[in-house]
Amino acid sequence: MGADRAAQNYLDGVRVLDLTQFEAGPSCTEALAWLGAEVVKVENPKGGDPGRSSFRGKPGQDSWYFLLFNANKKSIAIDLKSPSGLALVRDLARRADVLVENFAPGAVERLGLGYEAVREINPAIIYAQVKGFGAGSPHERGLAFDMIAQASGGLMSITGEPDGPPLKPGTTLGDTGTGMLLAISILGALYRRKTTGEGERLELAMQDAMLHYIRVAFAATAVNGRPAQRNGAKLLSGQNAPSGVYPCKPGGANDYVYVYTSRANPAHWQRLLEVIGRTDLIGDPRFETPGARAEHEEEVDAVIAAWTRRHDKHEAMRRLSAVGVPAGAVLDTLELQNDPDFERRGIMQVMRHPACGDFKMPVWPVRHGGATLPVAPAPLLGEHNAAVLGDWLGLSADELAKLRQDGVI
Amino acid sequence: MGADRAAQNYLDGVRVLDLTQFEAGPSCTEALAWLGAEVVKVENPKGGDPGRSSFRGKPGQDSWYFLLFNANKKSIAIDLKSPSGLALVRDLARRADVLVENFAPGAVERLGLGYEAVREINPAIIYAQVKGFGAGSPHERGLAFDMIAQASGGLMSITGEPDGPPLKPGTTLGDTGTGMLLAISILGALYRRKTTGEGERLELAMQDAMLHYIRVAFAATAVNGRPAQRNGAKLLSGQNAPSGVYPCKPGGANDYVYVYTSRANPAHWQRLLEVIGRTDLIGDPRFETPGARAEHEEEVDAVIAAWTRRHDKHEAMRRLSAVGVPAGAVLDTLELQNDPDFERRGIMQVMRHPACGDFKMPVWPVRHGGATLPVAPAPLLGEHNAAVLGDWLGLSADELAKLRQDGVI
């Protein structure tokens, strides 16, 4: 279930030169690829993006990790250590609309592909960079990976049990969360460029990006002047009952249902009492107002858990949700992967990969005109050498053969 | 430190009719506002967006929460229960480029402002919706809040200690994470519309959006066919040492430093040993390869913790980071709020609010042309009634006075 291919080309004709690896950069350029941009990954001929061998699937093949973050892209393999390889990439940069890179600090400049150098040959370029820490930060030269950004960007301080250590959220928000914000700025710059022809330099630090995703915690700090606290599965504010995960049968690691009633809608609590057969508690002063429930949180939790323990999480969610109580089963990745609902609705699609076989994966989750956008395979290393160098640079078959012979591509 | 106002108008002339509340919708339209779109919030004259009274700051004033998610927007207060109020909003929809809504399922259609109705009067509209669950999902009519999306979208199943219950990540990714993906699709549709004039319907479910942010966990599941597990502060894959938070002095709730050495770069481990004064371990077969270190993880952790306990987290980060070991102090929201580095670099800016006073807050974290975009205050309820109804609809002062008198605005 996907829109037809033509309908995908929101970014028709936009050429993205993709000098990214692992996840923060690739998640950004992949968003542009979903929308129809021509995204060309430039990779080291010896192994390519190191993400190709992370979380390896079958031996000798590209990893699932790589497939997930590089759908719908092209790949050219060019040796950046050879002068003619570098010259090729400079020529590609001259013809690109967007360049994205997330090398370690200083690396792209050492290659002679820094912003000033590229702007000189292509003043209208949108040149976008991801680093761990911002220019001018005391940690500007520091290396960062997803978890470093999540630690130094505040997320870990608010994730975990109140009396336990800081934990890493399961999401790789330091990477993909950063990639999404950069994609938004690139798209804004592209929109302006279409009218004015202006390029732009865009820079995003992973640490800085994290602040954007914990703004509610900053609101809490603004209220009471204290660091926002870890609060398990409950809300940071800690002033809402019920809110949390409640145990379900048969008691496995993820047999829980999240139940929440909003302070803004008193009907939620009454509906909840009806579903769980405790209408005797309607009007009970311990539970009558949001303030009273927050004060009697342990009793609230006990009342709900007595009911959830008698049901499996799917049934609990179904019954609560059906009558307008916000509820969500804690679903694990295998359940999500195997649930036919996501494939039926086009949120999961099968990537038909020429070497790795079929791989069912989550795609860009927005429905455009009623359907999600179609997935095309992540490229093999260097798969589009001839196509891209021919199309962008007009290289002939003979010139390509020479480059191949010289080990440049 | 912000670009001048003119430089901000990436989305010059783009009119967004904003029918959103709380966070998932407002975070999306705020991203468009940062980029210079004219975002007009339509609010209930009686109290407005319920986010105005969440996490309240000073009594009777807009909450910090509201300020954070509604910077750079305009507000008009219109009674949607009155026929003339509804007619006004329909007229605004006729003149908008983009409409965004995140009402409960079915609500916007009941108002007569559903996609079909709006498309009829404005075929080029980009009409974007956030719901908790996707059209066609068994939970399609279910209510969702941030935590419900995080539970049913897989995040909680991979957040927490290995032997503990699922936890809620501190980030409100169910809301803001959804808003960012929808903003990307809106911008793609705007780019195409500029050439073709075509509108588009966009729909995003919060549950579906979560899958996008946990794709690494899906890669882990694809490798071993099992649900991805919770793993505390360590990597999901559990095959990397060191990776985790290490205790620092003086031992407070957030006195930890994250230390990580990449399997892909053997130099990290050696640099780490040099900093912590354990060069005696260079060449030790227990630690010589990534595989060996993973096998001796407890010993690795003990060696590192013995050093981190003697330093505070800032010093530990500084010393490790300086020599190229990925490291991040676990910073809390108060430390981030008070660190002058973020204000100096423009990542935090002061919103000068006419009623709430000065509020230092994280802004859009991408640097455009070397500087972040400038913050303008979140609007007072109905602040732009006259300006927007005059500008978009050409209403005269007399017509506005009549609407005010009739209680419509």
Interface residues (C-beta under 8 A of the other chain):
Chain A: N9 Y10 L11 D12 V14 E23 A31 L35 G36 P50 S54 F55 R56 G57 S63 W64 Y65 L68 F69 G132 G134 A135 G136 S137 P138 H139 R141 G142 L143 A144 F145 M147 I148 A149 Q150 A151 S152 G153 G154 L155 M156 S157 I158 T159 G160 E161 G164 P165 P166 L167 K168 P169 G170 T171 T172 L173 T176 G177 M180 L181 L182 A183 I184 S185 L187 G188 A189 L190 Y191 R192 K194 T195 E200 R201 L202 E203 L204 A205 Q207 D208 A209 L211 H212 Y213 I214 R215 V216 A217 F218 A219 A220 T221 A222 V223 G225 R226 P227 A228 Q229 R230 N231 G232 A233 K234 L235 L236 S237 S243 V245 P247 A253 N254 Y256 V257 Y258 Y260 S262 A264 M317 R318 S321 A322 G324 V325 P326 A327 G328 A329 V330 L331 D332 T333 L334 E335 L336 Q337 D341 F342 R344 R345 I347 M348 F359 M361 P362 W364 P365 V366 R367 H368 G369 G370
Chain B: N9 Y10 L11 D12 V14 E23 A31 L35 G36 P50 S54 F55 R56 G57 S63 W64 Y65 L68 F69 G134 A135 G136 S137 P138 H139 R141 G142 L143 A144 F145 M147 I148 A149 Q150 A151 S152 G153 G154 L155 M156 S157 I158 T159 G160 E161 G164 P165 P166 L167 K168 P169 G170 T171 T172 L173 T176 G177 M180 L181 L182 A183 I184 S185 L187 G188 A189 L190 Y191 R192 K194 T195 E200 R201 L202 E203 L204 A205 Q207 D208 A209 L211 H212 Y213 I214 R215 V216 A217 F218 A219 A220 T221 A222 V223 G225 R226 P227 A228 Q229 R230 N231 G232 A233 K234 L235 L236 S237 S243 V245 P247 A253 N254 Y256 V257 Y258 Y260 S262 A264 M317 R318 S321 A322 G324 V325 P326 A327 G328 A329 V330 L331 D332 T333 L334 E335 L336 Q337 D341 F342 R344 R345 I347 M348 F359 M361 P362 W364 P365 V366 R367 H368 G369 G370
